[in-house]
Amino acid sequence: MRVIVIGASHAGIGFVDAMRRNGFDGELVLIDSLVGQPLERPPLSKAFLCADGEDDGRFALRKADWFADNRIELIDGCRVAAIHPDARQIETASGEHMSYDRLVLAIGATPRRLPAAAHMSGVFELRHPDDAAGLRAAAADASSAIVIGGGYIGLEVAATLVKSGKDVTVIEAAPRLLARVASPAISSFFAGLHADAGTKVITDAGVEDIAADHGGFSHVTLSDGRQLLADMLVVGIGVTPETALAEKAGIETGNGILVDSDMQTSMAGIYAIGDGALQRDSAYGIRIESVHNAQDSAERAAATINGHAPPAVQAPWFWSEQFGLRLQSAGIVPAAADDLVCLRRPGKRADGFSIWSFRGGELCAVEAVGDPAGYMLGKACLEKGLSPTHDSVTDAAFDMKAFVAAK
């Protein structure tokens, strides 16, 4: 059997790794549009931006010899232009046709762009290693930066730039930071953390215009008329799933490439994994953009194709690191829920805590800052379908570990 994988980030590499670990002996071909060794994505907004660039290989997803040792053919710098499902072939931009028995789409998502900043130098997005390398080079000569977008990526970049001595302003259109992904309590905590570090945070603010001077970024004009000047602009306003290749091939899409619980698309023999895939029967009803989802969906597709047992079901989990503090979260905080109740539980470590979010009496998410034990217990509750009472969550003396173990 010959399996071709399009996309060599966390999902694509996780898939071929799972296939070999579970005894698959057929051909594995991994195609990536980017040139060079595939790198980890989470460090791109953090440690990568601080690195000197001479040893970026330490961020590699796998060492170079891993591909050869596992008989995985890695083809980099190759763009796939079309899928021909009837012939079970893909066509590259250079016109080459490659046959497959199974095809896995791990093509991810693309950063949303601001039309006003198109083709303007000094403006950066952050998705790929090349994006991060460009941002890092520009930051070396900059003293100030504006970040549009107060989600995880925007705040991580802002924290990294502030730590390196830059004057940073974060602009967020929503009334609070992390509005789409975190509870109000966590939003407030990180807003305070950034303010204490010197980040200027502006929420509930629209961007009216992005101006250039001789082709290079100059300033941002907000909807209230304020003008903010900086040496560079970082845009972090979310991503759009890559669906064009699938749509062209007649594969069903809708805010992602639609798949079933086995990661099978509407087209026989074709699977989709990672940020660009959306499970039709997902309990959460949304695409989940995370390293965990990339790895989990990769393992599930591998199990389906290879015939081995799929991984155990886990609650979706995420993490972020800003100013040396790590946020760990499990589950999904409903973005718009009138009946959301968020309760704070003190952690075992000094200043550590967790936020437990409920809809009615049902636990839906746990977010922990400096409290790995609280995170693990909350995650276990979610995976076992347990919902402790509101009073037990806020009671530091309540033995949550015993509560989880008894069920």
N, C-alpha and C positions, 0 to 999 in steps of 0.2 A: 504494500500500500504506500502511496506517495501523498503526504500531507503538506500543503503549502500554507504558510502563515504570512499574512500581510500586516506588518507592524512589529517592531522589535523593541517595544518599551516593556513595562512590567508585565502586562497581560501576555504579550506574544512570547516573551522569554519564559514566563511562568508556565505557559502551555507546553512548550517543547521540553522544558525541564520535567514537568509532570509525566509526559509521555515516556521519556527515557527512564525515569525512576520507576515506572510501573511496567517495564518490560517491553515496550514497543520497539520492534526491530526493523520497521520499515524506513522509508526515506522521510526526512524532515527538512524542509526548505523554508528559511526565514528571510523575508524580503522587507527592507526598510528604505524609505525615501531619503532618510538622512545619511550623510556621509560619516563614516567613522564608527568607533566602538560605541555601542549603546550605553548610555549613562543613566544612573538613578535620577528620578525626577524630584523627590522631596528636597534634596540638598540645594537645588537650583535657586531657591529663594532664601537660602540660609548660608550654609558653610561654603558652597560653591562661589557665592558672591564675594566671600572674604578671602578665598584662596588666591595664590599668586599666579595661577595658570600654568605653572611648569609641571604640575603633577596631577592633572585632571583625571588621569587614569585611575586614581584611587576612588573615583566616583563610579567606576564601571559597574554595570549590573552583573557581569560575569567577566572573568579574566579571558584574555584573547584565546588561550589554548583550550578553554572549556568547550568552545564550539567544535573544535577538531576532535577533542577527546570523546565527545558525545555524538559524533557523526552528525552534526547539524550544519547544513550549508547556509552560511550567512551571506546574503547579497545586499550590500549597502549601496546607497546612492541610486536606488532604482525605484522609479515611480510606476505604479500599476495604473494603466489608463482604462482598462475595461475587464469585465468578467463575462465569459461566455458559458453560462450554465449548461446549455444543451451539449456542448462539446466537452464540458468539464475542463476548460482552459482559462487562463488569465492572459491578458495582453499587456505588455509593458509599453511605456511611452516611446521606446525605441523601435517598437513593432514586433518584438519577440513574443512568441506564443509558448506558454508553459502548461503542461497537462497536470491535473491533480485528480486524486481519488476523493479527497476531502479538502475543503478550503476553510480556513479560519480567518475571520476579519477582526483584527485587533488594531483598528486604525484610529481609535481615540476621538479626540475633539479638537476644535480650533478656537483660539481666543476670540471673543467678540471684539470688534474694532469700532473705533469712533471715526466716522467718515471725515470729520473736520481735521483729523490728524493724519490722514492718508498721505503717504509719500513725504512726510515731514521728518527731517533728521532730528535726533534728540528725543524721539518718542519710542518707547519700548513696551513690548508685551513679554510675557514669560510663560513659555510652554515647553520649548525645546532647549537643548544645551547651547545651540547657537544663539538663541535669544538671550540666555543668561550670560554668555561670554561677551556679547555686545553690550549688555547693560553694565557688566563688571568693568569693561574697558572705559565706558563713558563716565562711570562713577568715579574712576580714579582721578579725573580732571575736573569733577564737578564739586561745588560747595553746597548746592541746594537741589532739592528734588520735590516734585509734586507727584503724589500717587492718587489716581482716580480709582476708587473701589476699596471699600473697607471690609472685604472678605478675608479669608485665610491668606491667600497669596499676597494681596495688597498689604496686609498688616505685617506679614513675615518680611517682605521686601523693605517696608518702612522701618521695621525694627533693625534689620541688618544695616541699612544706610545710616540710621541714627547712631548706632553703635560705632560706626566708622567716622563719626564726626560731621555728618551732613545735616543741614537744616531741612527738615522734611515736613511737608503738609499732606495729610490724607483727606480726600474729599469723598464723602459717601452720600448717595442720593437718598437712602432710607433714613428714617428717624434715628436709627442706632447702628453701630457697627455689627457685623456678623448677623444681620437680621434674618438672612435666609437659612442659616445653619446652626445658630446657637440660641440658648435661652436668654431672656433679658438680663438675668443676673451675670451670666458670663460676658455678655456684651459690655455691661457696665464695668466689670472687672478689668477687661482688656482696654477699655477706653481710659480708665484711670492709670493703668500700667503705662500706656503710651504717653499720656499727659505728664506723668511723673518723670519719664525719660526725656521729655522735651519735644515729642512729636506734637505738631499742631493738628488737631482733629476737628474737621468741620462736617457735621452731619446734616441731613435734611436739606441738602444743597444740590441744585441742578447746575450743570455746566452749559452755559450759553454759547461759548465760543472758545476755540483753541487757536491761538495766533502764532504766526511765524515771523521771524526776522531774517531776511536773506536765505529763506528755505529751512532754517533751523528753528526749533521750538523756542518761543519767547515767553508767552504767558497764557493763563487761563482766565476767562471772564465768567464769573458765576451769574446765575439768574437774577441775583439781587444787585448786580452791577459791580461787585467787587472784582478787582483784577489782582491775580496772584502771579508773581514772577518767579521763575526758577531756571536752573541750568538744564534740567532734563525732566521728562514726563514719563511716568510708568502707568500703563493702563491695565487694570486688573478687574474687569467687570464681568467675569464669568466666561463660559465656553459654550460653543455650539457643537453638537455631535456631528462627526463626519459621516454623512449618509449618501453623498452624491454617487459614489461608486456602486453602492448597493441599489439605489433607486434606478440607476441606469441599467442594471442587470435584472430589474423586475422584482427585487426583494422588498418585502413589506417593511415600511419605516413609519415612524411617528415619534418625534423627539428622541430619535435614536433608531438603531436597527433592531426591529422587534424579534424577540426570541422566546422560546419556551423555557421551562425550568432546566432543560438539558443544554441550553444555549444554542439550540437548533433554530435557524431562521425559517422563513416561509419557503425557502428553496432547498430541495433535497441535497444533502451533502455539503451544505454551507452553514457555518456556525459564526457567531459574533460574540466577542468578549470585551471586557474592559469598559472604559468611560463611554464608548459609543454605542453600547448595547443597552436595551431596555427590555426587561422581562415582562411579558404580558400579565402574568399572574402574580407579580410581586406584591407582597403584603404592604409595601410602602408606596407603590404607585408612582415612583419617580426613578429617574436614572441616578445611580449612586456613583459619584466621582471620588474614588479613593484607591490607594494602593491595595487595601484589603479586598475591595471589590474586584480589582484587576486580577489578583491572585486567586480569589475564590472562583470567579467565573472561568478562569483558565483551567483550574483543577476540574471543574464540572464538565467543561467541554472535552477535556482529555479523558475523563472517565467514560463519557458517552461514546467517544470514538474508539477508545482502546478496550472498553468492556470491564475495567476494574471498578471497585467501589468508589462512589463519589465522597467528597469530604462531608463531615458533619455540618449541620446548619449552624451558623453563627449569627449573632447580631452584627449588623454593619458597624465597623469601628473606624475612627479617624484620630489623627493627632496633629498638633501644631506646636511649634516652639518659638517663643518670642522673648527676648531679653533674658534668656537662660531659664525660663519657666516653661514647663511642658503641660499642655492641655491634652487630655485623653478623653474621648467621648465614645459612647456606644449607643446604638439606637438612633432614631430620628426625632428631632424636636420639631413638632408641627409648626410650619411658618406662620400660619394664620388659624389660631384656635381660640375661641372665646372662653373655653372651659379649661385652659391650660393652667396647671398649678405647679409652681417650681419651688422646691424646698431645699434648703441648705443643710448639709450634714458635715460636721467638723471631721477633719482627718486625723490620723494618728501622728503625722508629722506637724511640726510647728508651721503655722500659716497654710497648711494643706486643707483642702475642703472639696466637697463634691456637691453638685446640683442635681437633684432628682426631679424629673419632670413627669407629671401625671396628666392624663385626660380623664377626668372623673377619678375613679379609684384605680385606673390601670396605668402602670408604669410604662413610659414610652421612650425615655432616654435618660442616660446618666453622663454627666460631664464632670471631670475631675481635674483639679489644678494642684500639682504637688502632692497628689494622694493616689498613688498606684493601687493601694489596697482597696480604696473606695471604688475605683474604676473597675477592678476585677470582680468585686462583689456585685456591683450594679450590672455589669455585663452578664454575670452568671444568672442574676434574677431575670434579665430579659430573655436569656436563652432557655430558661426553665419555665417561663411564663409566670413568674412570681411577682406579686405586687405587695410589698410591705405596706403597712398602714402609714398614713401621713405622720402620725405621732411617733412611730418607731423610727422613721427616717431622721427626724429632728432630735431624737433622744440619743445623745452620745453614748449613753450607757447600754443602749440596746445592742445585743450581740447579733449583728447582721451575718457574721460568718456561720454561727450556729443555725440561724434562720434558713440560710441557703442550704446548708448541709443536711438539714432535717427533711427537706422536701425531695 
